[in-house]
């Protein structure tokens, strides 16, 4: 009788080992496989970084008194990341500066 019990115990052990192996394999596949949400999150981060870069470039143009170029960069930055308040604020400043310089220099006709 003990021989029959050991045989079924070996089958149980084999089955449990198989289940554990399958679970580990499934877990490994789940961690390695790229998730669509992570890809879109990465894209959002890249957009935010590009928006910050464009905003900084716009600030550099403002320091060079190139309001028109700065304005374009601020608008592009805001279009990429509407949460970047600095880009919207800088766009307003560039518009004011652009208006001021066009008033002092007169119409370009």
HELIX and SHEET records of a PDB file:
HELIX    1   1 UNK A    2  UNK A   32  1                                  31    
HELIX    2   2 UNK A   36  UNK A   63  1                                  28    
HELIX    3   3 UNK A   67  UNK A   80  1                                  14    
HELIX    4   4 UNK A   85  UNK A  105  1                                  21    
END                                                                             
